[in-house]
Amino acid sequence: MGLIKIDVYRSGVPKKDCKGCRDGYKLNSGIQYLHENNYVHFDIKPQNIILVDGVGKLCDFGTCQKIDKDDVFEYYNGTIQFQSPESLLSQTFAGKPCDVWAFGITLYAYFFRVLPFFEDNLYNGINKIMNDQI
């Protein structure tokens, strides 16, 4: 399963935001590398991206897990605001789509400067993830 490639010049994104798209594309490549090598990060978020020579790099692999042949997990130990609905709802779930979801929330936060499902109350935050649309 590969991640979506971003064509910054044909996407309709304003030119001032194209740098963000290029940065996102580079992070996408890093996540794709993890997945191709059978690992899931499980905690992709803005706080786990560092700048090295002006380029965003994924860091903090403390929650990273090796994918078995089925890519099935029973628990998610990342940050709740970046947790996918299926990992909240199911007893078992695939890991790669959870990284893709967290990457999408991270891009949303990058462009809009706000988390789409943030709530002060944990229960309300989970409810938003499960029921609200972006």
ROSE-399090 format. One line per 10 residues: their letters; for each residue x, y negated, z negated of N, C-alpha, C. Coordinates in steps of 0.05 Angstrom, whole numbers, padded with zeros to 5 digits. Example, Ala and Ser with C-alpha at 12.3 -4.5 7.8 and 13.67 -1.06 7.14 Angstrom:
as) 00264,00114,-00156,00246,00090,-00156,00264,00066,-00156; 00257,00045,-00142,00273,00021,-00143,00258,-00001,-00157
END
This chain:
mglikidvyr) 00017,00024,00000,00000,00000,00000,00018,-00025,00000; 00017,-00041,00021,00032,-00065,00022,00015,-00089,00014; 00029,-00110,00007,00014,-00134,00000,00010,-00151,00025; -00008,-00170,00023,-00016,-00186,00046,00007,-00205,00053; 00014,-00206,00079,00034,-00225,00088,00021,-00253,00092; 00034,-00273,00084,00023,-00300,00086,00037,-00315,00109; 00021,-00324,00128,00031,-00341,00150,00025,-00370,00142; 00045,-00384,00131,00040,-00410,00121,00033,-00431,00142; 00040,-00426,00166,00034,-00446,00187,00007,-00442,00200; -00005,-00419,00197,-00031,-00414,00209,-00053,-00411,00189
sgvpkkdckg) -00047,-00414,00164,-00067,-00408,00143,-00086,-00431,00137; -00080,-00455,00147,-00097,-00477,00141,-00090,-00491,00115; -00069,-00481,00102,-00060,-00493,00077,-00047,-00520,00083; -00053,-00541,00068,-00041,-00567,00073,-00010,-00565,00072; 00003,-00580,00089,00032,-00578,00092,00047,-00581,00065; 00036,-00599,00048,00049,-00603,00022,00049,-00577,00005; 00031,-00559,00010,00029,-00534,-00005,00043,-00511,00008; 00055,-00515,00032,00069,-00493,00046,00092,-00482,00030; 00106,-00499,00015,00128,-00490,-00002,00117,-00469,-00022; 00094,-00475,-00033,00082,-00455,-00052,00075,-00429,-00038
crdgyklnsg) 00067,-00430,-00013,00061,-00406,00002,00087,-00390,00007; 00108,-00405,00014,00134,-00391,00019,00144,-00379,-00007; 00141,-00393,-00030,00149,-00382,-00056,00133,-00357,-00062; 00107,-00359,-00057,00089,-00336,-00061,00097,-00312,-00044; 00104,-00318,-00019,00112,-00296,-00001,00137,-00282,-00011; 00156,-00297,-00022,00181,-00285,-00033,00174,-00268,-00057; 00157,-00278,-00075,00148,-00261,-00098,00133,-00237,-00088; 00117,-00240,-00068,00103,-00217,-00056,00123,-00196,-00047; 00145,-00204,-00035,00165,-00186,-00026,00178,-00171,-00049; 00182,-00184,-00072,00192,-00171,-00096,00173,-00151,-00107
iqylhennyv) 00148,-00157,-00108,00127,-00139,-00117,00125,-00115,-00099; 00126,-00120,-00073,00125,-00099,-00053,00149,-00080,-00057; 00173,-00091,-00062,00197,-00075,-00067,00192,-00056,-00091; 00181,-00067,-00113,00175,-00051,-00136,00157,-00028,-00129; 00135,-00034,-00115,00115,-00014,-00108,00127,00007,-00089; 00143,-00001,-00070,00155,00018,-00051,00174,00037,-00066; 00185,00028,-00088,00203,00045,-00104,00189,00058,-00128; 00162,00058,-00126,00145,00072,-00146,00146,00061,-00174; 00145,00035,-00176,00142,00021,-00202,00119,00001,-00201; 00107,-00003,-00224,00086,-00023,-00227,00096,-00042,-00249
hfdikpqnii) 00095,-00068,-00245,00105,-00088,-00264,00086,-00090,-00288; 00061,-00093,-00284,00040,-00094,-00304,00040,-00120,-00321; 00055,-00140,-00314,00053,-00166,-00329,00062,-00189,-00311; 00051,-00189,-00287,00058,-00211,-00268,00042,-00236,-00277; 00056,-00257,-00283,00044,-00283,-00291,00064,-00305,-00288; 00056,-00330,-00288,00075,-00352,-00284,00098,-00351,-00304; 00093,-00344,-00329,00114,-00343,-00349,00136,-00322,-00343; 00130,-00303,-00326,00149,-00282,-00319,00162,-00287,-00292; 00162,-00312,-00283,00176,-00320,-00259,00196,-00342,-00266; 00221,-00336,-00259,00242,-00355,-00265,00253,-00367,-00238
lvdgvgklcd) 00264,-00390,-00240,00276,-00403,-00216,00306,-00397,-00216; 00316,-00386,-00194,00344,-00381,-00190,00352,-00395,-00164; 00368,-00416,-00167,00376,-00432,-00143,00351,-00441,-00127; 00330,-00449,-00142,00306,-00459,-00130,00287,-00438,-00119; 00293,-00413,-00123,00276,-00391,-00113,00264,-00376,-00137; 00238,-00372,-00137,00224,-00358,-00158,00231,-00328,-00157; 00238,-00318,-00181,00244,-00289,-00183,00227,-00277,-00206; 00218,-00253,-00201,00202,-00239,-00221,00221,-00229,-00243; 00213,-00232,-00268,00229,-00222,-00290,00212,-00208,-00311; 00223,-00202,-00334,00210,-00188,-00356,00197,-00162,-00347
fgtcqkidkd) 00214,-00142,-00346,00205,-00116,-00337,00198,-00097,-00360; 00193,-00109,-00384,00187,-00093,-00408,00162,-00076,-00406; 00143,-00085,-00389,00118,-00069,-00386,00118,-00052,-00361; 00140,-00054,-00345,00142,-00040,-00320,00141,-00009,-00325; 00126,00004,-00307,00124,00033,-00310,00128,00047,-00284; 00139,00071,-00285,00143,00088,-00262,00116,00099,-00254; 00111,00099,-00228,00085,00110,-00217,00088,00139,-00212; 00069,00155,-00222,00069,00183,-00215,00057,00187,-00187; 00055,00211,-00178,00045,00216,-00151,00017,00206,-00146; 00001,00203,-00167,-00027,00195,-00164,-00031,00165,-00169
dvfeyyngti) -00011,00151,-00180,-00014,00122,-00188,-00038,00118,-00206; -00040,00135,-00226,-00063,00133,-00245,-00052,00126,-00273; -00064,00106,-00285,-00057,00098,-00312,-00081,00097,-00330; -00077,00099,-00356,-00099,00099,-00375,-00099,00073,-00392; -00078,00059,-00393,-00077,00034,-00409,-00061,00012,-00394; -00068,-00012,-00400,-00056,-00036,-00388,-00044,-00051,-00412; -00018,-00057,-00411,-00006,-00071,-00433,00005,-00098,-00426; -00007,-00111,-00405,00001,-00137,-00397,-00016,-00158,-00410; -00015,-00182,-00400,-00030,-00205,-00410,-00059,-00204,-00401; -00077,-00207,-00420,-00106,-00203,-00415,-00117,-00222,-00393
qfqspeslls) -00108,-00247,-00391,-00118,-00266,-00371,-00111,-00258,-00343; -00092,-00239,-00340,-00083,-00230,-00313,-00091,-00201,-00308; -00107,-00190,-00326,-00116,-00162,-00324,-00139,-00159,-00304; -00137,-00139,-00288,-00157,-00134,-00267,-00183,-00122,-00279; -00206,-00127,-00266,-00231,-00116,-00276,-00231,-00086,-00279; -00219,-00072,-00259,-00219,-00043,-00261,-00203,-00032,-00284; -00182,-00046,-00293,-00167,-00037,-00316,-00182,-00042,-00342; -00200,-00061,-00341,-00217,-00067,-00365,-00241,-00047,-00366; -00250,-00040,-00343,-00275,-00024,-00340,-00271,00006,-00341; -00249,00016,-00329,-00246,00044,-00325,-00228,00057,-00347
qtfagkpcdv) -00232,00083,-00351,-00214,00097,-00368,-00188,00103,-00355; -00189,00106,-00328,-00164,00109,-00312,-00166,00089,-00289; -00143,00080,-00279,-00143,00061,-00257,-00116,00063,-00243; -00115,00053,-00219,-00090,00052,-00203,-00073,00028,-00212; -00047,00031,-00213,-00030,00009,-00222,-00024,-00012,-00202; -00019,-00005,-00177,-00012,-00024,-00157,-00033,-00046,-00153; -00059,-00039,-00151,-00079,-00060,-00148,-00079,-00079,-00172; -00072,-00070,-00195,-00070,-00088,-00219,-00049,-00109,-00215; -00026,-00101,-00204,-00005,-00120,-00198,-00014,-00140,-00177; -00028,-00130,-00157,-00038,-00148,-00135,-00058,-00168,-00147
wafgitlyay) -00076,-00159,-00165,-00095,-00177,-00178,-00080,-00198,-00194; -00061,-00190,-00210,-00045,-00209,-00227,-00030,-00229,-00209; -00020,-00219,-00187,-00006,-00237,-00168,-00025,-00258,-00157; -00050,-00250,-00151,-00070,-00268,-00141,-00077,-00289,-00162; -00080,-00281,-00187,-00086,-00300,-00209,-00062,-00319,-00212; -00038,-00309,-00209,-00014,-00325,-00212,-00013,-00346,-00189; -00020,-00338,-00165,-00021,-00358,-00143,-00043,-00378,-00147; -00066,-00370,-00157,-00087,-00388,-00164,-00078,-00409,-00184; -00064,-00399,-00205,-00054,-00417,-00226,-00033,-00437,-00214; -00017,-00427,-00195,00004,-00443,-00183,-00009,-00466,-00167
ffrvlpffed) -00029,-00460,-00151,-00041,-00481,-00134,-00061,-00499,-00149; -00076,-00488,-00168,-00097,-00503,-00181,-00090,-00513,-00209; -00067,-00503,-00219,-00057,-00512,-00245,-00076,-00504,-00268; -00091,-00483,-00265,-00110,-00474,-00286,-00114,-00444,-00281; -00119,-00429,-00303,-00126,-00401,-00300,-00156,-00398,-00294; -00163,-00382,-00275,-00192,-00380,-00268,-00210,-00368,-00290; -00198,-00351,-00307,-00215,-00337,-00327,-00207,-00343,-00355; -00195,-00366,-00360,-00185,-00372,-00387,-00208,-00379,-00406; -00207,-00368,-00430,-00226,-00375,-00451,-00210,-00374,-00477; -00218,-00390,-00497,-00205,-00389,-00523,-00212,-00363,-00538
nlynginkim) -00235,-00352,-00532,-00244,-00327,-00545,-00238,-00304,-00527; -00225,-00283,-00538,-00218,-00259,-00522,-00242,-00246,-00509; -00263,-00242,-00524,-00287,-00230,-00513,-00298,-00246,-00489; -00300,-00272,-00492,-00310,-00289,-00470,-00291,-00288,-00446; -00265,-00286,-00450,-00246,-00284,-00428,-00250,-00258,-00413; -00254,-00236,-00427,-00259,-00210,-00414,-00285,-00211,-00399; -00306,-00223,-00411,-00332,-00226,-00398,-00329,-00242,-00372; -00313,-00263,-00371,-00309,-00279,-00347,-00295,-00262,-00325; -00274,-00247,-00333,-00260,-00230,-00314,-00280,-00210,-00301; -00297,-00199,-00317,-00315,-00178,-00308,-00338,-00189,-00291
ndqi) -00347,-00214,-00296,-00371,-00224,-00284,-00369,-00249,-00266; -00349,-00266,-00271,-00348,-00291,-00255,-00333,-00287,-00229; -00340,-00304,-00210,-00325,-00305,-00185,-00306,-00329,-00185; -00286,-00327,-00169,-00267,-00349,-00168,-00278,-00369,-00148
END
